[in-house]
C-alpha cells in the first residue's frame, strides 16, 4: 500500500475542498466539513493497488499433484473506479484454468482481483491483467477470465442505461483454441 505523507494528504484534501467549491457547494457547512478528509481516506483505500504488481497475490504456489482438470473460481465480487470518470463500476469475475504442475490457494484469486481492481481501471485491461498474472505465475496450459461489470458512468450519467451489463473475456493458451474447454468453462460458471 502506498503511504501518503502529510504534505500529499493536505494536497488531496485541499483538492477535494476545491472540487466542492467549484460545483457551488459550501465546504464549511456542517455536512461537508469533514468530507475532504473522508474522501481523501476513501481514495487511499480504493486506490491502494496503484503501483502494486498483482502477481504478488499468487506468490505462494503448490504442486498440483497430477490434477489435470479445469479449476474454476466464480462470482468473485469486485469494486473499482472507471479511469475516465473516476466513478465506480462493479461486478463479478470468473476464472478458469488448467494447471500444469502448479496451483494456488483459491482465496488468492480473490486477492488478485482485489489488487487489480484497486486502481483506476477499464474493464478490458482489468480482464487481461487478471489472465496475464495467472499465466505469468502459474504457467498453466490455459486460462480463461470472464468479467461482468455494471458501470455507473453509463448508468448514473450520460446515456443513463441502468440495466446494462458489460462482459469481457480473456482466453489464453488452450482456451484460445478449444471450444470444448470454453463451453466447459461457461457450463461451470452458469450451472455450478
N, C-alpha and C positions, 0 to 999 in steps of 0.2 A: 504494500500500500504506500502511496506517495505521501510523504509528510509535508504539510504546508507550514511554512514559517509564519511568524506573526505579521510581517510586512505583507506577505501574499494574502493572508487572511483579511487584513484591512482592505486590500485592493479588491478582493472578491466581494466582501460585504459592501464596500462603497459602490461597486458596480451594480449590485442588486438595488441599492438605495437609488442610484441614478436611473435605473430602469423604472422604478416606481414613480419617480418624479416625471420621467419622460412620458409615461402613459396618463399623467394627470392626477396621480394619487398623492396623498399626503403621508409620507413615510413616518411622520411623527404622531399620527393618530394612534389611539390605543391598540387597535387590532393589528397594526403594521409595525409597531416599534421594534419588535424582535424578529420580524420577517427577514431582514437581510442576514442576520446570524443563522436563522433556521435554514434558509435556502442555501447559504454557503456550506453549512454542515451536510445538508442533503446532497449537494453536488459532490462533496468529498466522498461520501458514501457510494453514490450510484456510479461515479466515475473512477472508483478505486482500481479498476483493471487497466487504466491507461498506462502504457509503458511496461506492463507485466506480460511476459511470454506465457500464453495459456497452456503451453505444453507442460508447465510445471505441475499442473493438476494431474497429469498422467505419469509422474516421475517414478512411482513405485509400481513395478510390474511383477507378474508371477508367471511361472511356467504353466502353459495351458494343459499340460498332462495328456496331450494327444487329442484334446477336444477339437473337432473339425467342423461342428455345426455352426449355424448362424447364432450370434448373440444379439439380442435386440433389447434396448432400453428405450422405453417410450414415455410420452407425456411428461417430459422434463419441462417444468414451467420456467419462463424467463421474463424479465422486465428489462427494457433497455430504452435508449433515447435516440430518436431519429437525428442523424447528424445534420440534416437540412433545416430542421425547425426547432431542435432541442426540446421536443415534446415526446412523451412515451410511445413506444409500441411494445406489445407483449404477446405471448402465446406459448406454444409448446414445441419442443424439439424431440424428434425421434431418431435414434441412432441404431444402425445395424452394422455388424462387421463379422468377417470370417477370420478367426485368429490363425496365426501361422507361428505358433510357438509361444507367444506372449499374450497375456490378458491383464486387465487391471480390475481392482475392486469396482463394483458397479456404481458406487457413490462418486467415484472420480469423474464420471461423465457429467453428473450434476455440477460438480465443481468446475469442470471445463466450460460448460455452458455459462455458468455464472461469470467466470473470468472474461469470456468473450463478450458477454452482454454488458459488462461494467465499463463501457466506453461509448462515445458517440458512434452510432452504427448505421449501416444499411443492411437489410436482411440478406441480400445476396452475399455480401462479404462475410457476414456472420456465419452463414451456412458453409462457405468454403473454409473459413478459419477453423471451424469445428472438425470438418472432414480432414483437412490438411494436418491438424495437430495429431489426430488419431493415426493417420498414415505415417507421419514422421516419427512418432514414438513407438507404436506397436508393430509397424511394418506388416499389417495384415494382408491376406490375399485380396481383400476388398473391403470397402466401407461405403455405406450409403447414409446420408443425413437428409432428413426432411424437416423443414422449419415452417410452422404456421404462425402468422402474425396478424394482429389487429393493430392498425396504425392510426393513432389519434390525429396525425397530420392529415389523414384522409377522412376521418370520422367527425372530428370536432371542429374542423376549419376547412377552408377550400370547398371541395365538392360535397362534403358532409354526407358521405355514404356509410352509415353506421353498420350495416350488415356485411360489409366487405371483409374478406379474409384473403391474405396473400400467402401462397405456398411456394417455397423454393426447395430445390433438391440439389444435392451434390452426389455424384456416383463416381467412385474411384476404384481402380483395379478391376476385379472380377465383376463388380456390379455394373461397370460400364459396358460390358459385353454380353451379359447373360440375363435374358428376360425372365427366366425361371427364378433367378435369385431376386430380381426386382419384384416379381409377383409374390414370392415368399415373404419378402420384407413388408410389402403392403398388407398381405394377409395377417401378418403378426401385429402390425400396428392397428389394423381395423377390427380384428376379431379377438386378439389376445386379451 
